[in-house]
Every structure is written in C-alpha cells, then in structure tokens.
Amino acid sequence: MNKIIPVLCLIFTIVACGDDNPADSGQPVVNRTFNLSSGSIEDVSFTVDTDIQQNVILQGEFSVDNGRIQMAVMTESQYQTWIEGGTPTVLYSPGETSGETFRLPIYDSDTYYIIFRNTGADTVTVNAEIFLLSTAEPEV
C-alpha cells in the first residue's frame, strides 16, 4: 500500500502543475509581443460555444515595457458599444497597468474581444500570453 501513495501523489502533482501554467494547454488567443504607439489599440477576438465547450476559462498574463496600458475583455455587444463611442460595462479590466495575470471564467456563447489600448505619450511593447481553456462536451 505504501507504494501506491507516492504514485498517486506524483500524478496529482503533474496535473496541478499543468493547470497553473496557461502555456501548457488550451487554445492560444494572444501569444505574441507587439508594439502599441501612443493612442493606438490592438484588439483580438475569439468565439466561445458553450454547446461544445464546458468549463471555459480565459487565462493568461501580459506585461508592458516602457509604460502602462489599458486592457479589457468584453462581449460582442459591449465591443460594439465601445466602438460607437459609448462606455460599456466590461467583463474584466485591471485599469491602466504595466502588466497583469488573470483567470476569467466565461459562461456564455458569444464572440469576445480582448482590447489593449495605449493612452500614454510613448510607444510601448506588450508581451501577451493568453489562452482559452475548456473541456469538451462528451459525445453521446
């Protein structure tokens, strides 16, 4: 019986380590470094279908060299409000920051947008690694 316990602990440890690092699994949404000039915006969209994907989590991190940016995650309708000049309520925004690590559950089918916006006077470099994690609905 003592031989079984170390094996179970080893398996648990491997699984737990994979969950902590978004780069270990999941679909990449943003996985690159890019420059944002003063006043510019970079947006990335992704789609979630909860009929197929279960336990959906948007997880990742980003860092900014030479400044701070605004970042937000929003739905399609929130994005359209924002594009039209409105101020929508968003799903997630850490405010103006030089970087952030986050884990955001996604509950509804929709097209989502991740927005990076440079409101500063200088060009900044953004390094973003953001992944969409989910489990597939079992086939019947």
ABEGO torsion letter per residue (X at the ends): XAAAAAAAAAAAAAAAAAAABAAABEBBABBBBBBBBBGBBBBBBBBBBAAABBGBBBBEBBBBBGEBBBBBBBBAAAAAAAAAGBBBBBABBAEBBAEBBBBBBBABBBBBBBBBBBABABBBBBBBBBBBBBBBBBBX
